[in-house]
Amino acid sequence: MAAPRAEPDWALLRAFLEVAHCGSLSRAAIALGSSQPTLSRQIAQLEAHLGSALFERTTRGVRLTEAGAALRVPAERMREQAQQFALVAAGREQALAGTVRITASEVMSAYVLPPLLRTLRTAHPEIQIELVASNTVENLLEREADIALRMVRPSQSALVARRLADQPLGLYMHRDLLLSHGKPSVANMLQMPWVGYDRSDQLLRGFRDAGFPARKDLFGFRCDNHLVAWQAVLAGLGIGVVTQRVAALFPQVLRVLPKVAIAPLPLWLTAHRELRGTPRLKLVFDALAQALA
């Protein structure tokens, strides 16, 4: 059984259609912005590929042979499909232009997302980013944000969620504080200076769950804004907790008390189910998923 003939190059078919339309190699070459010798070689290449002559010369130019006339209609259909493809591709590209509103925690918004979004914006400058840095849960159902990075899995069925890599946490202190107060241990950790939260009892619960009966006055500096709390750690005010990914950005802090078990933070990427079909939102969603996988 003979092997199927390979499909001809679309550029050759385009040349064939233009010559058939113009009835002249010279006029077709002008229309295509090409040269007559180049066009002649393309027609000869297509004829060799098909095994049939497509044109015959006349005193006025060229006209289709029987084989050429038979191939003109399917070639025109291919051109229409190619034009439709180009239109759809252009429409999709235009649809990428616009704004995507992302919400994430203060620390992730400040330290993790900017370099990822820089890469995204470099590749797709037509996409504008609005970033809501907040530890509260923005309502995706009411379009307060298009995409959210959350530490809890959403329960609403209208949202699509993807579990990303867990974010391991660690306890960190400034090098200068380590020199002045010594290395903390499980035995003396409650006598060390700490940075904690004010109204939030999140860290207190973490201490108690780990078996350490800590009280609020353990934290000599308290602030519910996580960015400010981390800046306090960077200033040497006390030991604080942050993701290992963020701490790696700051060589002036050292990880301490590695034997104290701290559960990692789960990370969920969520969006409204219907919005995942929007090209620019899907692009941003997938880019974040890949970068944080």
Buried (B, 14 or more C-beta within 10 A) or exposed (E): EEEEEEEBEEEBBBBBBBBBEBBBBEBBBBBBEBEBEEBBEBBEBBBEBBEBBBBEEEEEBBEBBEBBEEBBEEBBEBBEEEEEEEEEEEEEEEEBEEEBBBBBBBBBBBBBBEEBBEEBEEEBEEBEBEBBBBBEBBEBEEEBBBBBBBBEEBEEEEBBBBEBEEBEBBBBBBEEBBEEBEEBEEEEBBEBBBBBBEEBEEBBEBBEEEEBEBEEEBBEBBBEBBBEBBBBBBBBBBBBBBBEBBBEEBEEBBEBBEEBEBEEBBBBBBBBBEBBEBBBBBBBBEBBEEBBE
